[in-house]
Amino acid sequence: MDNSWDAVAVGAGPAGCVAATLFAREGLRVAVLDKAAGPPSKVCGEYLSPGCLPILERIGALRSLYETGARPLLEMRIHSPHGQILRARYPASQHGLAIPRSLLDPILLDVAIKSGAEFFANFQASELVWEGYRVVGIRGRCRGHTTVFRARLILGADGRNSVVARRLGAVQRHRWLDKLALVGYVAGARRPDAVGEIFLGRDRYCILNPISPDLTNVGLVINRREFDPRTERTRCLMQAAASLPGLGDRLGSARPIAPVRCLGPLAHHATRLTAPGALLIGDAAGFLDPFTGEGIYAALRSAELAVEAALPSLWGDSGSIPDLLAYSQSWRHEFLAKWRLCTALQHAIRHPLLAEGIVSYLARRPDLASVLMAAVGDLLPIGELTLGRLLRATRILDHQFRPGREENTKGGELIGG
Ligand SMILES: Cc1cc2nc3c(=O)[nH]c(=O)nc-3n(C[C@H](O)[C@H](O)[C@H](O)COP(=O)(O)OP(=O)(O)OC[C@H]3O[C@@H](n4cnc5c(N)ncnc54)[C@H](O)[C@@H]3O)c2cc1C
């Protein structure tokens, strides 16, 4: 096998698969590597923000997702620590999706393979291969043998414990967010259809996502120090969830369906996104918290940005080092403001009184709640959103998303106005 590639994506999650798809469609030779035999099952809330849908449409995966059972989520309900309920809708006809990762990830890998990328399973990446100051490949073990994939560009798409990020010396844990998630499935929960729900408590929250008519994804996020690893996980999840205001009744007759899985710490970011010959996308570039549900959007969108930035160099002289500066810039432009908004929301939910006040205020201002949903749902470019623009945003959103209009708000009046 000729092991020289234009680009190699380490990790066959959403980030790696979308990057591989886009490179392959440009006629480049691309490999996708994963340590698992196929896309492994992930600990995830299984919610796709509305911002994911246009990207999935662009790569041609959206139809398959609907055909395999993706379910629209029209509304999010936030239950405050004292039981107030904020019903927040996305603007106009926009919606998110509920879809099990066991369906999403294989569909994305299938799209990448059909686009011309080659998939190598059971490859556990361990080291970057350097020539001088430049990354020229990735070394790992595949079925007991040491294997090297050489490439002009290595994409670190290997998730939250990214080997590529670690080998670049780029990983930094969050200063004060130190949380852990317990995620499982239950049948028989009392919950509305097509609605995602978040129940807030003191220093914890729980998300219900209706992924099928009877099955609900239940995700509890708590401070890591509050978790006793000796406790049986299913009991811990069900007891902690039941203690949240409004949730106990809903889960009263629910039956856990599969073993509860646990993951933490969650928040981290990369101190650098690129090195000569390598870049980080998806969770490898950073992840904050499941509360605002943008991880998959960040994976898909950062893959698009990486391909846009690297393509001109990869088309050029095969000996040249891809110029990746544009990727760092576009990543920051796309994600930094959202990251700040999500960090602010993390501060808010740490303080029950503040959370109570915000829920109460937004419940009386559905226009603002809808704008916040648009920002959190990756529909609004919040980077340049001032208060004045924020207040005008609902009208603009309604206009932009009126049925029959094609364009979305990105690049629209909100940015330039
Ligand atoms: C509790 C929890 C709930 C979440 N809920 C949501 C949600 O509801 N909505 C949402 O949008 N986001 C959610 N997220 C975030 C979301 O799961 C991630 O952001 C998303 O999976 C990132 O995609 P990725 O492609 O970057 O990485 P991943 O999906 O993690 O894929 C990385 C791939 O790399 C492979 N890999 C790892 N190491 C190696 C190695 N050394 N060699 C080879 N392969 C390797 C893995 O096997 C994996 O297939 C949640 C996260 C957590 C922790």
The ligand as an SDF file (V2000), in Angstrom:
LIG
                    3D

 53 58  0  0  0  0  0  0  0  0999 V2000
  -21.9620   14.0970   28.1010 C   0  0  0  0  0  0  0  0  0  0  0  0
  -21.8570   14.7330   26.7570 C   0  0  0  0  0  0  0  0  0  0  0  0
  -23.0080   15.0350   26.0590 C   0  0  0  0  0  0  0  0  0  0  0  0
  -22.9160   15.6590   24.8110 C   0  0  0  0  0  0  0  0  0  0  0  0
  -24.0630   15.9600   24.1670 N   0  0  0  0  0  0  0  0  0  0  0  0
  -24.0000   16.6150   22.9890 C   0  0  0  0  0  0  0  0  0  0  0  0
  -25.1860   16.9520   22.2830 C   0  0  0  0  0  0  0  0  0  0  0  0
  -26.3000   16.6220   22.6880 O   0  0  0  0  0  0  0  0  0  0  0  0
  -25.0600   17.6470   21.1200 N   0  0  0  0  0  0  0  0  0  0  0  0
  -23.8390   18.0060   20.6230 C   0  0  0  0  0  0  0  0  0  0  0  0
  -23.7870   18.6700   19.5800 O   0  0  0  0  0  0  0  0  0  0  0  0
  -22.6990   17.6610   21.2490 N   0  0  0  0  0  0  0  0  0  0  0  0
  -22.7490   16.9640   22.4050 C   0  0  0  0  0  0  0  0  0  0  0  0
  -21.5990   16.5900   23.0230 N   0  0  0  0  0  0  0  0  0  0  0  0
  -20.3240   16.8420   22.3540 C   0  0  0  0  0  0  0  0  0  0  0  0
  -20.1210   15.8950   21.1680 C   0  0  0  0  0  0  0  0  0  0  0  0
  -20.2540   14.5600   21.5800 O   0  0  0  0  0  0  0  0  0  0  0  0
  -18.7290   16.1210   20.5890 C   0  0  0  0  0  0  0  0  0  0  0  0
  -18.4960   17.5060   20.4930 O   0  0  0  0  0  0  0  0  0  0  0  0
  -18.5600   15.4820   19.2020 C   0  0  0  0  0  0  0  0  0  0  0  0
  -18.6580   14.0870   19.2770 O   0  0  0  0  0  0  0  0  0  0  0  0
  -17.1890   15.8690   18.6440 C   0  0  0  0  0  0  0  0  0  0  0  0
  -16.9540   15.2030   17.4330 O   0  0  0  0  0  0  0  0  0  0  0  0
  -15.4470   14.8710   17.0020 P   0  0  0  0  0  0  0  0  0  0  0  0
  -15.5290   14.2890   15.6470 O   0  0  0  0  0  0  0  0  0  0  0  0
  -14.5860   16.0420   17.2370 O   0  0  0  0  0  0  0  0  0  0  0  0
  -14.9470   13.7880   18.0650 O   0  0  0  0  0  0  0  0  0  0  0  0
  -15.5270   12.3550   18.4110 P   0  0  0  0  0  0  0  0  0  0  0  0
  -16.9420   12.2280   18.0330 O   0  0  0  0  0  0  0  0  0  0  0  0
  -15.1530   12.1130   19.8270 O   0  0  0  0  0  0  0  0  0  0  0  0
  -14.6960   11.3680   17.4760 O   0  0  0  0  0  0  0  0  0  0  0  0
  -13.3260   11.1530   17.6890 C   0  0  0  0  0  0  0  0  0  0  0  0
  -12.9460    9.8360   17.0400 C   0  0  0  0  0  0  0  0  0  0  0  0
  -11.5320    9.6820   17.1750 O   0  0  0  0  0  0  0  0  0  0  0  0
  -11.2440    8.3390   17.5080 C   0  0  0  0  0  0  0  0  0  0  0  0
   -9.9660    8.3380   18.2270 N   0  0  0  0  0  0  0  0  0  0  0  0
   -9.7100    8.8500   19.4460 C   0  0  0  0  0  0  0  0  0  0  0  0
   -8.4210    8.6680   19.7690 N   0  0  0  0  0  0  0  0  0  0  0  0
   -7.8510    8.0310   18.7210 C   0  0  0  0  0  0  0  0  0  0  0  0
   -6.5320    7.5520   18.4650 C   0  0  0  0  0  0  0  0  0  0  0  0
   -5.5380    7.6930   19.3520 N   0  0  0  0  0  0  0  0  0  0  0  0
   -6.2920    6.9370   17.2870 N   0  0  0  0  0  0  0  0  0  0  0  0
   -7.2850    6.7740   16.3730 C   0  0  0  0  0  0  0  0  0  0  0  0
   -8.5550    7.1910   16.5760 N   0  0  0  0  0  0  0  0  0  0  0  0
   -8.8330    7.8200   17.7320 C   0  0  0  0  0  0  0  0  0  0  0  0
  -12.4140    7.8900   18.3690 C   0  0  0  0  0  0  0  0  0  0  0  0
  -12.5580    6.4810   18.3300 O   0  0  0  0  0  0  0  0  0  0  0  0
  -13.5770    8.6300   17.7150 C   0  0  0  0  0  0  0  0  0  0  0  0
  -14.2450    7.8450   16.7490 O   0  0  0  0  0  0  0  0  0  0  0  0
  -21.6540   15.9670   24.2630 C   0  0  0  0  0  0  0  0  0  0  0  0
  -20.4930   15.6400   24.9560 C   0  0  0  0  0  0  0  0  0  0  0  0
  -20.5850   15.0340   26.1910 C   0  0  0  0  0  0  0  0  0  0  0  0
  -19.3230   14.7040   26.9250 C   0  0  0  0  0  0  0  0  0  0  0  0
  1  2  1  0
  2  3  1  0
  2 52  2  0
  3  4  2  0
  4  5  1  0
  4 50  1  0
  5  6  2  0
  6  7  1  0
  6 13  1  0
  7  8  2  0
  7  9  1  0
  9 10  1  0
 10 11  2  0
 10 12  1  0
 12 13  2  0
 13 14  1  0
 14 15  1  0
 14 50  1  0
 15 16  1  0
 16 17  1  0
 16 18  1  0
 18 19  1  0
 18 20  1  0
 20 21  1  0
 20 22  1  0
 22 23  1  0
 23 24  1  0
 24 25  2  0
 24 26  1  0
 24 27  1  0
 27 28  1  0
 28 29  2  0
 28 30  1  0
 28 31  1  0
 31 32  1  0
 32 33  1  0
 33 34  1  0
 33 48  1  0
 34 35  1  0
 35 36  1  0
 35 46  1  0
 36 37  1  0
 36 45  1  0
 37 38  2  0
 38 39  1  0
 39 40  1  0
 39 45  2  0
 40 41  1  0
 40 42  2  0
 42 43  1  0
 43 44  2  0
 44 45  1  0
 46 47  1  0
 46 48  1  0
 48 49  1  0
 50 51  2  0
 51 52  1  0
 52 53  1  0
M  END
$$$$
